[in-house]
Amino acid sequence: MKRWFMSALILILLVGILSACGSNSSGSGGSSSSGKTVDTLAAAKKKGVLVVGSSNDAPFAFIDQKTKKFTGIDAEIIKEVARRLGIPKVEMKQTKFENLLLELNNKNIDLVTDAMYINPQRQKIAKFTTIWYTEGEAFIIPKNSSIKSVDDLKDKVIGAQKGTAFFDFANKLKKEGKIKQINVFGSQSDLLLAANTGKIDALVTDGAVAAYSLKQDPSLKLKILDPYTPQASGMIGAAARKSDTKLVRAINKQINILKENGFIKKVLKKYGMPDNYYVPVQQ
């Protein structure tokens, strides 16, 4: 009986020791051995790489097919910010736009930099930086389209990209009876192809994307609906995890410097963005 008791006691002690050892290992969630949240900024500095998520949409954050380099408006801004923070490399991980915040919170990327609108719904699950710039939507139609204004969209089929503010805007128009139907697409390229081949009557997308895309591909028989005043203009910023306060503060400090020294204005101008897209330092 005594031997059984001693054997049981030894077994309990062994289980306790093994459990204690197991609790010291870090989990896949990015926590340290003490259970504290990992400092993303410190980790990126140590590794020398900041991993950002983008849907690979030009002109914001994309891989240039000729140079194979990460480029675009958001890309140039975050690369300069990272350099100033002592992080020599920014690596882009391509992800569908609607999955970017999911990838962020699953800790597969450090930051989202893809012209993401800052809105209350997204702020519930992510911490946004200060505003980088602002911009709005545009409608793209075939060059031979009979559509002359938004009033002509009432009986038309409109395309929009899932997960974007423009998809939400299209839904709003549909509820108001201003468009007939919305066809959902997973990327800007699919949207443009659908409009170019007559599968949809028009598409609503980012104004900067529209202008850049049509400029880059003259073979597209499309044009921007004009005149048109954007109704869903939004503020753009980078999204971080809720816990990454230190990273966001560090980025904000550098963004303000880049606004003051003219860097951000220069980048916006380089990609054909109008002057009213610029947002000065917020006091």
CORGI-V414382 format. One record per run of one state. SS is the DSSP state (h for helix, s for strand, l for the rest). FROM is the first residue (numbers start at 0). LEN is the number of residues. If there is no record, write none. Layout:
ss: (SS	SS)
from: (FROM	FROM)
len: (LEN	LEN)
This chain:
ss: (l	h	l	s	l	s	l	h	l	s	l	s	l	s	l	h	l	s	l	h	l	s	l	h	l	s	l	s	l	s	l	h	l	s	l	h	l	s	l	h	l	s	h	l	s	l	s	l	h	l	h	l	h	s	l)
from: (0	1	23	30	31	36	37	39	47	48	54	61	63	69	71	72	84	88	94	96	105	110	117	119	123	126	128	132	135	136	142	149	153	156	161	164	175	180	185	187	196	201	206	216	221	224	233	240	244	260	262	270	274	277	278)
len: (1	22	7	1	5	1	2	8	1	6	7	2	6	2	1	12	4	6	2	9	5	7	2	4	3	2	4	3	1	6	7	4	3	5	3	11	5	5	2	9	5	5	10	5	3	9	7	4	16	2	8	4	3	1	5)
